[in-house]
Amino acid sequence: MTQQRQSFGPGRVLAEVSLIVALPIVGGVIAGLVADNVLGTSPLLVLGGLLLGSLITALVLYRYITANAARLRGTGHAGDGSAAEQRQPDATAGKNSTDDA
């Protein structure tokens, strides 16, 4: 039984992108709130956490898009062993060798 890669349906892409966007921003804001309460620097560190979370989101989203661009378009040629890449025929497939016994 072969294991196949899960497809990139619209729901899956939406869920992944939502997590990529939400987690760093929310994490940065929460870390900023905690740090502001400890240090008494309200609202400086909340804004810094929001800025840092937004920067991380932009970088991770860029990497996600560039890594999955071909699969998201549906061509399947991202150099990652996708199904379309695995189906390419071998140049020697089907040829009989004279060395066979």
C-alpha positions as CSV (number, residue, x, y, z in Angstrom):
1,M,0.0,0.0,0.0
2,T,1.5,3.3,-1.0
3,Q,1.3,6.5,1.0
4,Q,0.0,9.5,-1.0
5,R,0.5,13.1,-0.3
6,Q,-2.6,14.9,0.9
7,S,-4.1,17.2,-1.6
8,F,-4.0,21.0,-1.3
9,G,-7.7,21.7,-1.2
10,P,-9.0,25.2,-0.6
11,G,-10.0,24.4,3.0
12,R,-6.6,23.0,3.9
13,V,-4.7,25.9,2.4
14,L,-7.1,28.4,4.2
15,A,-6.5,26.6,7.5
16,E,-2.7,26.6,7.1
17,V,-2.5,30.2,6.1
18,S,-4.8,31.2,8.9
19,L,-2.5,29.5,11.4
20,I,0.6,31.0,9.8
21,V,-1.0,34.5,10.2
22,A,-2.7,34.2,13.5
23,L,-0.2,32.4,15.7
24,P,2.9,34.7,15.5
25,I,0.8,37.8,15.9
26,V,-1.3,36.6,18.8
27,G,1.9,35.1,20.4
28,G,3.7,38.4,20.0
29,V,0.9,40.4,21.5
30,I,0.5,38.0,24.5
31,A,4.3,38.0,25.1
32,G,4.2,41.8,25.0
33,L,1.3,42.0,27.4
34,V,3.1,39.7,29.9
35,A,6.4,41.7,29.5
36,D,4.5,45.0,29.9
37,N,2.9,43.8,33.1
38,V,6.2,42.6,34.5
39,L,8.2,45.7,33.5
40,G,5.4,48.3,33.7
41,T,6.2,49.7,30.2
42,S,2.6,49.6,28.8
43,P,2.0,49.7,25.8
44,L,5.6,49.6,24.4
45,L,6.2,45.9,24.5
46,V,2.7,45.0,23.2
47,L,3.4,47.1,20.1
48,G,6.8,45.6,19.8
49,G,5.3,42.1,20.1
50,L,2.7,43.0,17.4
51,L,5.5,44.3,15.1
52,L,7.7,41.2,15.7
53,G,4.7,38.9,15.2
54,S,3.8,40.6,12.0
55,L,7.4,40.4,10.7
56,I,7.5,36.7,11.5
57,T,4.2,36.2,9.8
58,A,5.4,37.9,6.6
59,L,8.6,35.8,6.5
60,V,6.8,32.4,7.2
61,L,4.0,33.2,4.7
62,Y,6.6,34.1,2.0
63,R,8.4,30.8,2.7
64,Y,5.1,28.9,2.6
65,I,4.1,30.4,-0.7
66,T,7.4,29.9,-2.4
67,A,7.7,26.3,-1.2
68,N,4.2,25.4,-2.3
69,A,3.6,27.6,-5.3
70,A,3.6,24.9,-7.9
71,R,1.3,22.6,-5.9
72,L,-1.0,25.5,-5.1
73,R,-1.3,26.2,-8.8
74,G,-2.0,22.5,-9.4
75,T,1.0,21.7,-11.6
76,G,2.8,19.6,-8.9
77,H,6.4,20.4,-9.9
78,A,7.8,21.8,-6.8
79,G,10.8,19.5,-6.6
80,D,9.4,17.9,-3.4
81,G,8.5,14.4,-4.7
82,S,4.9,15.3,-5.6
83,A,2.7,12.8,-7.4
84,A,3.2,14.5,-10.8
85,E,7.0,14.4,-10.4
86,Q,6.9,10.7,-9.4
87,R,4.8,9.7,-12.4
88,Q,7.4,10.7,-15.0
89,P,8.5,7.7,-16.9
90,D,12.0,6.3,-16.7
91,A,14.0,6.5,-19.9
92,T,15.0,2.8,-19.6
93,A,11.5,1.5,-18.5
94,G,10.2,-1.3,-20.7
95,K,13.5,-2.0,-22.5
96,N,14.9,-5.5,-22.4
97,S,18.5,-5.8,-21.5
98,T,20.8,-8.3,-23.4
99,D,22.4,-9.2,-20.1
100,D,19.3,-11.0,-18.8
101,A,19.8,-14.7,-18.2
